[in-house]
Amino acid sequence: MKKNERYYYTDFISYLKKTFGEKYGKIGLTLHTPCPNDPPCIYCNQTSFLPHTSKKLFTVKEQIDDALPYLKKKYQTDKFIAYFQDNTSTFGNIEYLFKSFSEAMNPENIKVLAISTRPDNVSIGILEMLKKASNNKPVWLELGLQSIHDSTLSDIKRGHTFQEFMNAYNLIRENTDFKIGIHMIIGLPNETDSMIYSSMKKINEVKPDYLKFHHLQVLNNTELTNLYSSGSYNPLTLEKYLELFCNSLSYLKKDIVIQRLLSRAHSNELIAPKWGISTEQFKNIFKEYMDHHGLYQGSKT
């Protein structure tokens, strides 16, 4: 942070520079494996977050070789985080998973293995496999929680409880040195403001290394599409999400890194809400809101 610049939140770019001393880019990869949750979560469209560069390329090496020239120019670096982000990236044949993750970590310029998964697809066997596949490089394991409230998890057909999440979280903490991230969604059906804020207070107790925020999006070919079409679900306005997001940050301790501020589904999959702003534009209005209300990450802890 520059001298006299106001603190708003613990951002990811600053964390990378502090931890590694330089800029890292992120390369989105896929294993082309399905999600075991059947029926799926009501908001899930399995192609909505799949990297464009990965859709027609099967092996991890092909994906990396294809994407790196563009990403080196985009990020102005040649050091990268290999991020497996779609579906459930610890689900499937363990030998295939080991081969794929090992392939990702072979290049010298791939510095971190980051994996998004479900709490009910974490086991000692998976953790041991990841230790071996990582090539002695850092591993970041992200757990999709979305809400601490079992009633909400049931409503969205998440397929696990909060206790099952905690079991997975504790298993990782007790058996690895992996960084742990949590995904949370703001705007889930039937969740009140107070429920959202109680989730954030609980996250402080859990003490993850980082957090990713999403606003609930209505995507093509999902159960949520039907709820939206029938008028049973109304997406958050930008103004309401801004209020909930900024106040949520104020309940989080400063040592939790915020890796994502809002959802970013592919535009051709998105039905609603269509706010028409970029992440950078959102950062500007979010800072204005924080200034106006005297908020910052940790201001209410």
C-alpha positions in Angstrom: 0.0 0.0 0.0 1.2 3.4 -0.9 1.9 5.9 1.9 -1.2 7.7 3.0 -3.4 5.4 0.9 -6.5 4.3 2.7 -6.9 0.6 3.7 -10.1 -1.0 2.4 -9.4 -4.7 2.3 -6.6 -7.3 2.1 -6.4 -7.7 -1.6 -5.0 -10.6 -3.5 -2.4 -8.8 -5.6 -0.8 -7.2 -2.5 -0.8 -10.6 -0.9 1.1 -12.1 -3.8 3.7 -9.4 -3.8 4.2 -9.7 -0.1 4.4 -13.5 -0.1 6.4 -14.1 -3.3 8.0 -10.7 -3.9 6.6 -10.4 -7.5 3.6 -10.6 -9.7 1.9 -14.0 -10.5 -0.7 -14.6 -13.1 -3.4 -17.3 -13.0 -4.1 -19.9 -15.6 -7.5 -21.5 -15.5 -7.4 -25.3 -16.2 -9.9 -28.1 -16.3 -9.8 -31.8 -15.7 -13.0 -32.4 -17.8 -14.4 -34.3 -14.9 -18.1 -34.0 -13.8 -19.5 -32.9 -10.4 -20.7 -35.8 -8.2 -23.6 -33.7 -6.8 -26.7 -35.1 -8.4 -29.1 -33.3 -8.8 -26.8 -30.3 -9.0 -27.0 -27.1 -7.0 -29.9 -25.0 -8.2 -27.5 -22.3 -9.7 -25.0 -24.6 -11.3 -24.2 -24.5 -15.0 -21.1 -26.6 -15.5 -19.8 -24.7 -18.5 -20.3 -21.1 -17.1 -16.9 -20.8 -15.5 -14.9 -23.2 -17.8 -11.9 -21.3 -19.2 -12.5 -20.5 -22.9 -9.0 -21.7 -23.7 -9.7 -25.2 -22.2 -13.0 -26.1 -23.9 -11.5 -27.9 -26.9 -8.2 -29.0 -25.3 -8.1 -32.2 -23.3 -4.7 -32.6 -21.6 -3.4 -30.2 -19.0 -0.2 -29.7 -21.0 -2.2 -28.8 -24.1 -4.2 -26.2 -22.1 -1.1 -24.7 -20.6 0.8 -24.6 -23.9 -2.1 -23.0 -25.6 -2.9 -20.4 -22.9 0.6 -19.2 -21.8 1.5 -16.9 -24.7 -1.7 -14.9 -24.3 -1.5 -14.9 -20.5 2.1 -13.8 -20.3 1.1 -10.6 -22.2 -2.0 -10.1 -20.2 -0.4 -10.4 -16.8 3.1 -9.1 -17.8 4.7 -12.0 -16.0 5.9 -15.5 -16.8 5.1 -17.0 -13.3 1.7 -18.6 -12.8 -0.7 -20.2 -10.5 -2.3 -23.3 -12.0 -6.0 -23.0 -11.1 -8.4 -26.0 -11.5 -11.7 -24.2 -11.0 -14.7 -25.9 -12.6 -16.9 -28.7 -11.3 -15.2 -30.7 -8.5 -11.5 -31.0 -9.1 -10.8 -33.7 -6.6 -13.5 -36.0 -8.0 -12.6 -38.9 -10.3 -10.0 -41.6 -10.7 -7.1 -40.8 -8.3 -4.5 -41.9 -10.8 -5.9 -39.6 -13.4 -6.0 -36.7 -10.9 -2.4 -37.4 -9.9 -1.2 -37.5 -13.5 -3.1 -34.2 -14.4 -1.9 -32.2 -11.3 1.7 -33.5 -11.7 1.6 -32.4 -15.4 0.4 -28.9 -14.3 3.3 -28.6 -11.8 6.1 -29.8 -14.0 6.9 -26.5 -15.7 9.3 -24.4 -13.7 7.2 -21.2 -14.2 4.1 -22.8 -12.6 4.6 -21.8 -9.0 1.3 -22.7 -7.2 -1.3 -25.5 -7.5 -4.8 -24.1 -6.7 -7.8 -26.4 -6.7 -11.5 -25.7 -6.2 -13.5 -28.6 -4.8 -16.4 -29.6 -2.6 -16.1 -30.4 1.1 -17.5 -33.9 0.6 -14.7 -34.7 -1.9 -11.8 -34.3 0.5 -10.0 -37.3 2.1 -6.7 -38.3 3.4 -6.0 -40.1 0.2 -6.7 -37.0 -1.8 -4.5 -34.8 0.4 -1.6 -37.3 0.2 -2.0 -37.4 -3.6 -1.8 -33.6 -3.8 1.3 -33.5 -1.7 3.1 -35.8 -4.1 1.7 -34.1 -7.3 2.6 -30.6 -6.2 6.3 -31.1 -6.9 7.1 -29.4 -3.5 5.3 -26.2 -4.6 2.5 -24.5 -2.5 -1.0 -26.0 -2.7 -4.1 -23.9 -2.2 -7.3 -25.9 -1.7 -10.6 -24.1 -2.1 -13.8 -25.4 -0.5 -17.2 -24.3 -1.9 -19.2 -23.6 1.3 -21.6 -20.8 0.0 -23.4 -20.4 3.4 -23.0 -21.6 6.9 -26.8 -22.2 7.2 -28.0 -25.8 6.7 -31.5 -24.6 5.7 -29.9 -22.6 2.9 -27.6 -25.5 1.9 -30.7 -27.7 1.7 -32.6 -25.1 -0.3 -29.9 -24.8 -3.0 -29.4 -28.6 -3.1 -25.8 -28.2 -2.1 -25.5 -31.8 -1.0 -23.5 -31.3 2.3 -24.0 -29.7 5.7 -21.9 -27.1 7.4 -20.5 -29.8 9.7 -19.4 -31.7 6.7 -17.6 -28.6 5.6 -15.9 -28.3 9.0 -14.9 -31.9 8.9 -13.1 -31.4 5.6 -11.6 -28.1 6.7 -10.2 -29.6 9.9 -8.8 -32.6 7.9 -6.8 -30.3 5.7 -5.6 -28.1 8.6 -4.5 -31.1 10.6 -2.7 -33.1 7.9 -1.2 -30.5 5.5 0.3 -27.0 5.2 -2.0 -26.1 2.4 -3.6 -22.7 2.2 -7.4 -23.0 2.5 -9.8 -20.8 0.7 -13.6 -20.6 1.1 -16.2 -19.7 -1.5 -19.3 -17.7 -0.3 -22.3 -16.6 -2.2 -24.3 -13.5 -1.4 -27.9 -13.4 -2.5 -29.0 -17.0 -2.0 -32.8 -17.7 -1.9 -34.4 -17.0 1.5 -31.3 -15.7 3.2 -31.7 -12.5 5.1 -29.1 -9.8 5.7 -28.6 -11.0 9.2 -28.0 -14.6 8.0 -25.3 -13.3 5.6 -23.6 -11.4 8.3 -23.7 -14.3 10.7 -22.0 -16.4 8.0 -19.2 -13.8 7.9 -18.8 -13.8 11.7 -18.5 -17.6 11.6 -15.9 -17.4 8.9 -13.8 -15.4 11.3 -13.9 -18.3 13.8 -13.0 -20.8 11.1 -10.0 -18.7 10.1 -9.4 -19.5 6.4 -6.4 -18.1 4.6 -8.5 -16.5 1.9 -12.1 -15.9 0.8 -13.8 -15.6 -2.6 -17.1 -13.7 -2.8 -19.7 -14.4 -5.4 -23.1 -12.7 -6.1 -25.7 -15.3 -7.1 -26.2 -15.3 -10.9 -29.0 -16.8 -12.9 -27.4 -18.9 -15.6 -28.8 -20.8 -18.6 -30.1 -24.4 -18.0 -30.3 -24.3 -14.2 -33.1 -24.8 -11.7 -32.6 -21.2 -10.7 -33.6 -20.2 -14.2 -37.0 -21.6 -13.6 -37.4 -19.9 -10.3 -36.4 -16.6 -11.8 -38.7 -17.0 -14.8 -41.7 -17.8 -12.5 -40.9 -14.7 -10.3 -40.0 -16.9 -7.3 -36.5 -15.5 -7.2 -35.4 -11.9 -7.7 -31.6 -11.3 -8.1 -29.9 -8.7 -6.1 -29.5 -5.2 -7.5 -26.0 -3.8 -7.8 -26.9 -1.4 -5.0 -28.0 -4.1 -2.6 -25.0 -6.4 -3.4 -22.8 -3.4 -2.7 -24.4 -2.9 0.7 -24.2 -6.6 1.6 -20.6 -7.1 0.3 -19.2 -4.0 2.0 -20.8 -4.8 5.3 -19.7 -8.4 5.0 -16.1 -7.3 4.6 -16.3 -5.2 7.8 -17.0 -8.4 9.8 -13.9 -10.1 8.4 -10.5 -10.0 10.1 -7.7 -8.3 8.1 -5.6 -11.5 7.9 -8.2 -13.1 5.6 -7.1 -12.4 2.0 -10.0 -11.5 -0.4 -9.3 -13.1 -3.7 -12.6 -12.4 -5.5 -15.1 -9.6 -5.1 -18.0 -10.8 -7.3 -19.0 -13.5 -9.8 -17.8 -13.6 -13.4 -19.7 -16.1 -15.5 -19.4 -16.0 -19.2 -21.8 -13.5 -20.7 -23.4 -15.9 -23.1 -24.5 -18.0 -20.1 -25.8 -15.2 -17.9 -29.5 -14.4 -17.7 -29.5 -12.1 -14.6 -28.5 -9.8 -13.0 -26.8 -7.8 -15.8 -25.1 -4.9 -14.1 -23.0 -3.9 -17.0 -19.8 -3.1 -15.0 -16.3 -4.5 -14.9 -14.5 -5.7 -11.8 -12.4 -2.5 -11.9 -15.5 -0.4 -12.1 -17.0 -2.3 -9.1 -13.8 -1.7 -7.1 -14.3 2.1 -7.6 -17.9 2.2 -6.5 -17.2 -0.2 -3.6 -14.5 2.1 -2.3 -16.8 5.1 -2.6 -19.4 3.2 -0.5 -16.8 2.2 2.1 -15.6 5.8 2.3 -19.2 7.1 2.7 -20.0 4.7 5.5 -16.6 4.6 7.2 -16.1 0.9 6.6 -13.0 -1.3 5.9 -12.2 -4.9 6.3 -12.3 -5.7 10.0 -14.0 -2.4 11.1 -16.7 -4.4 12.9 -14.6 -7.2 14.4 
